């Protein structure tokens, strides 16, 4: 499955059982946050992040914290420091831009920081074969 050019399939890199379990969990969470709902009449998908982000202030803060959970799990999986920094930058960018009414919500729906971050995790873990 591909959303916004980001692969979100069920294929896991060759990793241990604990890392695979964590990776599956963050992949599911990222999908719910960024792509769980199809916009009627289109192929475009949005998730809870875009919907909850419509509530000014609180919604953006809560979703930013949930996105940080994915980064924390990536750290626990042993993802490299450079990748963790890129993941933090993705969340900071999405959260900062999301503070702009309407335009920020549209950016959030298109940028999909959580799916991007899961792709970074998978790429980092796959590169260690």
C-alpha positions in Angstrom: 0.0 0.0 0.0 1.3 3.5 -0.9 0.1 6.8 0.6 1.5 10.0 -0.5 4.5 8.2 -2.0 5.2 6.4 1.3 5.0 2.6 1.4 2.9 1.3 4.2 2.7 -2.4 3.5 3.0 -5.4 5.9 6.5 -6.4 4.7 8.9 -6.1 7.6 12.7 -5.8 7.4 14.7 -8.7 8.8 14.7 -7.9 12.5 14.2 -9.6 15.8 10.8 -10.5 17.2 10.6 -7.6 19.7 11.6 -5.0 17.0 9.2 -6.6 14.5 6.4 -6.3 17.1 7.2 -2.7 17.8 7.4 -1.9 14.1 4.0 -3.4 13.4 2.5 -1.4 16.3 4.0 2.0 15.0 3.0 1.2 11.4 -0.6 0.6 12.5 -0.6 3.8 14.6 0.9 5.9 11.8 -1.7 4.6 9.4 -4.5 5.5 11.8 -3.0 8.9 12.4 -2.3 9.7 8.7 -4.4 7.6 6.4 -7.3 5.8 8.1 -10.1 7.5 6.2 -10.7 7.9 2.5 -12.1 11.3 1.4 -15.3 10.5 -0.4 -15.1 10.6 -4.2 -11.2 10.7 -4.1 -8.3 8.4 -3.6 -7.0 10.8 -1.0 -6.8 9.6 2.6 -6.6 11.4 6.0 -6.2 10.2 9.5 -7.0 11.1 13.0 -4.1 13.6 13.0 -5.8 15.8 10.4 -9.2 15.4 12.1 -8.1 16.1 15.7 -5.8 18.8 14.4 -8.9 20.8 13.4 -9.4 21.6 17.1 -7.1 24.7 17.6 -4.2 24.4 20.1 -5.1 21.3 22.0 -5.6 19.0 18.9 -2.2 20.0 17.5 -0.4 19.5 20.8 -2.0 16.1 21.5 -1.2 14.9 18.0 2.4 16.2 18.3 2.8 14.1 21.5 1.4 11.0 19.9 3.8 11.5 17.0 6.7 11.7 19.5 5.7 8.2 20.7 6.6 6.8 17.3 10.0 8.5 17.7 10.4 7.0 21.2 9.7 3.5 19.8 12.2 4.1 17.0 14.8 4.9 19.6 13.9 1.7 21.5 14.3 -0.2 18.2 17.8 1.1 17.9 17.3 3.5 14.9 20.3 5.6 14.3 20.7 9.1 15.7 20.6 10.8 12.3 17.3 9.1 11.4 15.9 10.1 14.8 16.8 13.7 14.1 15.0 13.6 10.8 12.0 12.1 12.5 12.0 14.9 15.1 12.3 17.5 12.3 9.3 15.9 10.5 7.1 16.1 13.6 8.3 19.7 14.5 7.7 20.9 11.0 4.2 19.3 10.8 3.3 20.6 14.3 4.6 24.1 13.7 2.9 24.5 10.3 -0.3 22.9 11.7 -0.7 26.0 14.0 -1.7 28.0 10.9 -5.5 27.8 10.6 -6.8 25.9 7.5 -3.5 26.0 5.6 -1.8 24.1 8.4 -4.5 21.5 8.5 -4.2 21.0 4.7 -0.4 20.7 5.0 -0.9 18.1 7.8 -3.2 16.1 5.7 -0.7 16.0 2.8 2.7 15.8 4.6 1.8 12.7 6.8 4.8 13.0 9.1 4.0 9.7 10.9 4.0 7.6 7.7 7.2 9.4 6.6 8.8 8.5 10.0 7.8 4.8 9.8 9.3 4.7 6.3 12.5 6.2 7.8 12.5 3.5 10.5 12.0 0.7 8.0 14.8 2.1 5.7 17.2 2.4 8.7 16.4 -1.1 9.9 16.6 -2.6 6.4 20.0 -1.0 5.8 21.5 -3.0 8.6 21.1 -6.5 7.1 
